Amino acid sequence: MAPTTQETTDVTTSRDGVMAELAALEDPKVRAVNERHGEDHGVNLTKLRAVAKRLKARPDLARELWATEDTAAKLLAILISRPKHYDRDELDGMLRDAGSPKVHD
């Protein structure tokens, strides 16, 4: 039996589903370029933005992605977050926790 649309959506919008999607988007050439610029991920930002556009604003998923310590996941978390979904202390902690220069931007 084929999965329903709801089941498919749940898998692709869960933390594990999104992490699998990010892993599939990993490109060694992009990683090489990013490493020369001090970054530690290999996901093309245009593709990352497309994932964010599909997911839209999801603060709970963004928190889960941020907690993974994966730079591509943190960048995606930023794209699917809105500042109003966080309190001041949480935003401050996230900024202090960000290790990648691109995440700081």
C-alpha positions as CSV (number, residue, x, y, z in Angstrom):
1,M,0.0,0.0,0.0
2,A,1.4,3.4,-1.0
3,P,1.9,6.0,1.7
4,T,-0.8,8.7,1.9
5,T,0.0,12.3,1.3
6,Q,-0.1,13.0,5.0
7,E,2.4,10.2,5.8
8,T,4.7,11.4,3.0
9,T,4.6,15.0,4.3
10,D,5.2,13.8,7.9
11,V,8.4,11.9,6.9
12,T,9.8,14.8,4.8
13,T,9.1,17.4,7.5
14,S,10.4,15.4,10.5
15,R,13.9,16.1,11.8
16,D,15.2,12.8,10.6
17,G,13.5,13.2,7.2
18,V,15.0,16.6,6.7
19,M,18.4,15.5,7.8
20,A,18.2,12.7,5.3
21,E,17.3,15.2,2.6
22,L,20.2,17.4,3.6
23,A,22.5,14.4,3.4
24,A,21.3,13.7,-0.1
25,L,22.0,17.3,-1.1
26,E,25.6,17.1,0.1
27,D,28.0,17.8,-2.8
28,P,31.8,17.2,-2.5
29,K,32.5,20.1,-4.9
30,V,30.4,22.5,-2.8
31,R,32.0,21.3,0.3
32,A,35.5,21.9,-1.1
33,V,34.5,25.5,-2.0
34,N,32.9,26.1,1.4
35,E,35.9,24.7,3.3
36,R,38.1,27.2,1.5
37,H,35.8,29.9,2.9
38,G,35.8,28.5,6.5
39,E,32.5,26.6,6.3
40,D,32.0,22.9,7.1
41,H,29.0,21.9,5.0
42,G,28.5,20.8,1.4
43,V,25.0,21.9,0.6
44,N,24.3,24.4,-2.1
45,L,22.6,27.4,-0.6
46,T,20.1,27.7,-3.5
47,K,19.0,24.1,-2.8
48,L,18.9,24.8,0.9
49,R,16.6,27.8,0.2
50,A,14.3,25.6,-1.9
51,V,13.9,23.2,1.0
52,A,13.2,26.1,3.3
53,K,10.6,27.4,0.9
54,R,8.8,24.1,0.9
55,L,8.9,23.7,4.7
56,K,7.8,27.4,5.3
57,A,8.0,28.7,8.9
58,R,8.3,25.8,11.4
59,P,9.8,27.0,14.7
60,D,9.6,23.5,16.4
61,L,11.4,21.8,13.6
62,A,13.9,24.7,13.5
63,R,14.7,24.1,17.2
64,E,15.2,20.4,16.5
65,L,17.5,21.1,13.5
66,W,19.5,23.6,15.5
67,A,20.1,21.0,18.2
68,T,21.8,18.6,15.7
69,E,25.0,20.7,15.6
70,D,25.1,20.2,11.8
71,T,25.9,23.5,9.9
72,A,23.6,22.8,7.0
73,A,20.8,22.0,9.4
74,K,21.5,25.2,11.4
75,L,21.3,27.2,8.2
76,L,18.0,25.6,7.3
77,A,16.8,26.2,10.9
78,I,17.5,29.9,10.4
79,L,15.6,30.0,7.1
80,I,12.5,28.4,8.6
81,S,12.5,30.5,11.8
82,R,11.1,33.8,12.6
83,P,12.5,35.9,15.5
84,K,9.1,36.3,17.0
85,H,9.0,32.6,17.8
86,Y,11.9,32.9,20.2
87,D,12.4,34.8,23.4
88,R,15.4,37.0,24.0
89,D,17.5,34.5,26.0
90,E,16.9,31.7,23.5
91,L,18.1,33.9,20.6
92,D,21.1,34.9,22.6
93,G,22.0,31.3,23.3
94,M,21.6,30.4,19.7
95,L,23.9,33.2,18.6
96,R,26.5,32.1,21.1
97,D,26.2,28.5,20.0
98,A,26.6,29.3,16.3
99,G,30.1,28.1,15.3
100,S,30.0,28.8,11.6
101,P,30.6,32.3,10.1
102,K,27.7,31.8,7.7
103,V,25.4,31.0,10.6
104,H,26.4,34.2,12.3
105,D,25.4,36.2,9.2
